[in-house]
Structure formats: C-alpha cells, structure tokens
Amino acid sequence: MPKGYLIGEIEVTNMAGYEEYRREVPATIAAYGGRYVVRAGEAKLLEGSGGPGRMVVLEFDSPEKAMAWYNSSEYQAILPHRLNNSKGRAIIVAGHDG
C-alpha cells in the first residue's frame, strides 16, 4: 500500500493569528501516525512563476490515513486558524508503490 502525503504551500498573512494553528497542529498529525518530512525549509523556485511559500510535506501510512487526519474533528477544530490567517493550498497524494 502506498504512503499518503499531504503537500502544502502556505503564505502566512497574519503570524499572530496563525500561531495557535502552528502550535497545535503537530499533536493532531502525530495522533494519526503522520510525520513531518518538510516543515517550512528553505525553498528555491526552479520552474514556474511567483515565489515559493512556506512548504510543508507530511507523510502518513496511506492516503486514507492522510484524509482521516484532515477530516478529523481534532484537525477541523484548528483549521480555521490557518484558513483565516494564511493563503495557499493543500494536496493529498499517494506515494509511488513500486
């Protein structure tokens, strides 16, 4: 079974408001067996336009586990802190199972 990855690109628009999300999200990820692969490391744009935002890559045991985390009541309770204080996108993708 392939691993599941959440890939997020985030531009924080209000760091004070975003702080609660940043503080609380790691425990929700760990509760669903997830782990950070990338957490806001230095990013360099190689193709395309616009500067890269804050990059996050999470790894879960499966895409289903990633979705279970995203849809969980624990994560949904803190998600508004991110949505109200940042712009960006989040994608769940299955890893290569080869």
VODODREN-751569 format. One record per residue (C-alpha): residue in one letter; z, y, x; chain; residue number from 1. Coordinates in Angstrom, 3 decimals. Last residue first. Layout:
{node A, {Z, Y, X}, A, NUM},
...
***
This chain:
{node G, {-6.895, 0.411, 6.800}, A, 98},
{node D, {-4.695, 1.999, 4.196}, A, 97},
{node H, {-5.557, 5.639, 4.801}, A, 96},
{node G, {-2.946, 7.861, 3.209}, A, 95},
{node A, {-2.948, 8.745, -0.476}, A, 94},
{node V, {-2.984, 12.459, -1.270}, A, 93},
{node I, {-0.661, 14.818, -3.087}, A, 92},
{node I, {-1.687, 18.472, -2.965}, A, 91},
{node A, {0.363, 21.660, -3.075}, A, 90},
{node R, {-0.993, 25.188, -3.262}, A, 89},
{node G, {-0.004, 28.669, -2.338}, A, 88},
{node K, {1.842, 31.767, -3.418}, A, 87},
{node S, {5.534, 32.445, -2.938}, A, 86},
{node N, {8.693, 33.777, -4.546}, A, 85},
{node N, {8.436, 32.845, -8.223}, A, 84},
{node L, {6.807, 29.456, -7.567}, A, 83},
{node R, {9.291, 28.524, -4.846}, A, 82},
{node H, {12.465, 29.404, -6.767}, A, 81},
{node P, {10.818, 27.950, -9.906}, A, 80},
{node L, {10.676, 24.550, -8.125}, A, 79},
{node I, {14.483, 24.219, -7.923}, A, 78},
{node A, {15.131, 22.403, -11.217}, A, 77},
{node Q, {11.759, 20.607, -11.046}, A, 76},
{node Y, {12.882, 18.983, -7.803}, A, 75},
{node E, {16.069, 17.467, -9.219}, A, 74},
{node S, {14.442, 16.630, -12.572}, A, 73},
{node S, {11.871, 14.550, -10.732}, A, 72},
{node N, {8.150, 15.300, -11.192}, A, 71},
{node Y, {7.509, 16.077, -7.517}, A, 70},
{node W, {9.705, 13.195, -6.345}, A, 69},
{node A, {8.053, 10.677, -8.677}, A, 68},
{node M, {4.653, 12.014, -7.596}, A, 67},
{node A, {5.476, 11.356, -3.930}, A, 66},
{node K, {6.840, 7.926, -4.827}, A, 65},
{node E, {3.576, 7.148, -6.661}, A, 64},
{node P, {1.547, 8.277, -3.641}, A, 63},
{node S, {3.439, 5.659, -1.636}, A, 62},
{node D, {6.273, 5.291, 0.888}, A, 61},
{node F, {6.566, 9.086, 1.131}, A, 60},
{node E, {5.433, 11.531, 3.819}, A, 59},
{node L, {5.768, 15.306, 3.522}, A, 58},
{node V, {3.426, 17.827, 5.131}, A, 57},
{node V, {4.292, 21.527, 5.029}, A, 56},
{node M, {2.194, 24.451, 6.257}, A, 55},
{node R, {3.259, 28.106, 6.009}, A, 54},
{node G, {0.001, 29.978, 5.606}, A, 53},
{node P, {-3.239, 29.588, 7.511}, A, 52},
{node G, {-5.160, 32.826, 7.988}, A, 51},
{node G, {-8.226, 33.533, 5.930}, A, 50},
{node S, {-11.590, 31.900, 6.325}, A, 49},
{node G, {-12.944, 28.451, 7.049}, A, 48},
{node E, {-12.732, 26.451, 10.247}, A, 47},
{node L, {-10.295, 26.143, 13.162}, A, 46},
{node L, {-7.288, 28.001, 11.739}, A, 45},
{node K, {-4.312, 27.544, 14.014}, A, 44},
{node A, {-0.902, 26.577, 12.617}, A, 43},
{node E, {2.501, 26.833, 14.307}, A, 42},
{node G, {4.973, 24.606, 12.510}, A, 41},
{node A, {6.137, 25.361, 8.985}, A, 40},
{node R, {7.595, 21.916, 8.337}, A, 39},
{node V, {5.293, 19.104, 9.386}, A, 38},
{node V, {6.034, 15.379, 9.059}, A, 37},
{node Y, {9.023, 15.974, 6.789}, A, 36},
{node R, {10.479, 12.877, 5.204}, A, 35},
{node G, {10.474, 11.257, 1.815}, A, 34},
{node G, {12.634, 8.400, 0.575}, A, 33},
{node Y, {13.059, 9.883, -2.894}, A, 32},
{node A, {16.604, 11.190, -2.269}, A, 31},
{node A, {15.405, 12.537, 1.099}, A, 30},
{node I, {12.938, 14.896, -0.608}, A, 29},
{node T, {15.578, 16.158, -3.048}, A, 28},
{node A, {18.029, 16.777, -0.194}, A, 27},
{node P, {15.409, 18.726, 1.780}, A, 26},
{node V, {14.608, 21.036, -1.196}, A, 25},
{node E, {17.967, 22.819, -1.494}, A, 24},
{node R, {17.987, 25.326, 1.395}, A, 23},
{node R, {14.287, 26.221, 1.246}, A, 22},
{node Y, {14.477, 26.649, -2.541}, A, 21},
{node E, {17.544, 28.886, -2.241}, A, 20},
{node E, {15.829, 30.942, 0.483}, A, 19},
{node Y, {12.688, 31.704, -1.541}, A, 18},
{node G, {14.327, 34.643, -3.343}, A, 17},
{node A, {15.376, 36.283, -0.064}, A, 16},
{node M, {12.026, 35.422, 1.541}, A, 15},
{node N, {9.964, 37.157, -1.142}, A, 14},
{node T, {6.182, 36.685, -0.792}, A, 13},
{node V, {6.242, 33.362, 1.064}, A, 12},
{node E, {2.698, 32.151, 1.668}, A, 11},
{node I, {2.590, 28.392, 1.202}, A, 10},
{node E, {0.196, 25.635, 2.164}, A, 9},
{node G, {1.490, 22.275, 1.013}, A, 8},
{node I, {0.385, 18.753, 1.764}, A, 7},
{node L, {2.254, 15.989, -0.039}, A, 6},
{node Y, {1.542, 12.626, 1.468}, A, 5},
{node G, {1.727, 9.146, -0.017}, A, 4},
{node K, {1.681, 6.059, 2.162}, A, 3},
{node P, {-0.916, 3.408, 1.430}, A, 2},
{node M, {0.000, 0.000, 0.000}, A, 1},
***
